[in-house]
């Protein structure tokens, strides 16, 4: 990554602000980006509670001119495979032309008095590129209530590679704003690829 880029510096600062193994996360993300310029990014740190353990997870999304990069880092407690706690970091690089959907769901308080530009209470960003699909099936039926025939199944297949929820209460207004900026940048980039 170019050290002089304002966007690169912003990404590094956001990774450090997350407080979640910043050197490890930054190195993985930098390796995935290579020399490409960063168009937009989103860093989301999430804490979950699992029985008696607190677990942290950070997701870093980066948009370059040609690719969408996803990085996940999780921490694990010592277990039978490792006598010490450890972290796992993975990165995936997706060509922009492979992204099939960018869905932005907004939750807005008091919609009757909504004013354009008001920040949503929460944003859910769902991105699909065909690596993971969810299939919801149910028995098919006809309109005849007395019919006993087997009509097979009907259902939906949904691209659901990544779903990320940010909220003003949990993540702060700046993270919600950054999620909207990133979603718009990604939507525009995928539209440019299809032209």
N, C-alpha and C positions, 0 to 999 in steps of 0.2 A: 504494500500500500504506500502511496506517496505520502511522505511525512508532512508536506506543506499543504495538503488539502484540508480545507475547513471541515468538510464532511467527514473525512477520515478522523480528524481530531475530535469531532463531535461523537463519532461512533466509539472511539477509544474512551472518551470521558463517560459516555453512557454505560459502557461495560464496567468501568471502574466504579461508577455510582451504584451499580447493582450490588457490589460488594461480594460477588460470588466468584471466587477463584479467578480474578480478572486476568492474571498473566496467562493462565491455562486457556481461558475462553478467547482472549485476544489472539493468542498464537494460532489456535485452531481456525478462527475466522480469517485472519490474515493469510494463512496458507491456502484457504479455499478461494479467497478473492484474487490472490496473485497480484499482478500489476494493473488490474482493471480499476477504473475510476468508480467511486461509489456515487450512485444517484440518490439513494434514500436508504434508511435503515430503521429498525425498531428493535429495542432490547426490552425483554420482558422477564422479570424475575418472579417466580412463584414459589410460595411456601405452602406445603401441605402437611397434614398431620396423619400419621399412619400408626395406629395403636399407641405405643408409648414413644414413638420417634417423631422428630420433626425432620422433614426432608425438603431440600431446596432444589429448584430446577430453574435453569435460565434458557430462554430461547432467544436467539439473535437472528433476525431476518435482514438480508442485505440485497439490494437491487443494484445491479451494475448495468452497463449498456447492453449486455447480451444474456445475462443470467440472473436467476433468483437463487439465492443461497440461504439455506436453513441450517442453523447450528443449534444442537441441544446439548446441554451439560447437566448431568445428574450426579448427586453424591450418594454413596452407598455406605452403610455401616460395615464394620468387620463381619465376616461370615466364614463359612467353611472353605471358600476359595481364596480368601485373603485375611490374614491375621490383623490387618490394619484397615481403617476406613480408606475408601478410594472414590475417585470420580471417573465418570465415563463421558467422553465428548465425541459427538459425531457431527459431521457436516454432510450436507447433500447439495449438489449443484444441479439446477434445472435450467435448461435452455428456455428462454422466454416463449418461444414458439410452442412449447409443450404445455404451457399453462392453459387449462381449458375453462377455468372459472375463478372469479374473484368475487366473493360474496361479503358484503358489509351489512351487518345488522346493527341497528342503533336503538338503544332504549332511552327514551326521552320522557322526563317528568313533565306533568301538566301540559299535555299536547295541545289543549285548547288555547293556551296562551304562548305557544312556541313562536320564537322569533328567529329568523334565519341567522345562522352563525352561532347560535347557542350550543354549547358543548353538550353532547349526550351524557347521560349518567353512566352508560357502559357501551362498549363496542365489541362485537364478536366478528372477527375476521376469519373467513374460511376460504382456503385456497386449494384448488384441485388441479392436479397435473397427471392423473392416471396411474400413480404408483399404488394407491390404496383406494378401493371402492367398497362401499357399504351396500349390501343388498337387503332390502326389507321385503319379505314375502308373506302372503296370506292366501288362504284358500279362495279360489275364484268361485263365484256364484252367479246364478242367473236370476231373473226377476220372479220366477215361479216359486212360491213358498213351499210347494209340495214336491218339487224336483229333488230326486235323490241321486242324480248323475254326478259323476266326478268331473268337474270342470277344470281340473288342474290348479295351477297357482297363478297369481298375478302379483306384481310388485314393482318396486323402483330400485334402480341402481344409482347411487349418488357418489360422485367423486368427493372424497373426504380426506385428503392427504394431510391437511393441517387446519386446525381450528384453534384460535387464540382469543381468549376473552380478557379484556382490560376494563377496569371500572374506575370511576373517579374516586370512590370511597376506598378501594383497596390499593390502587396503583397511583393515584393522583391525577389531576387534570392534565399535566404535561404529557404523561404517558398516553392518555386518551387522545389528546391532540396529535401526538406523534403517530399513533395507530391510524388515525384518519389520513394524515399526510402520506404515510407509507402506502396505505390502501389505494389512495388516489394515484400516486406515482406508479404503483404496480398495474393498476387498471389502464392507465394511459400507455404504459410501456407495452402491455400485451395488445392494446389496440393498434399501436404503431407497427407491431410485428405482422399483424394480419392484413395490413394495407398493401 
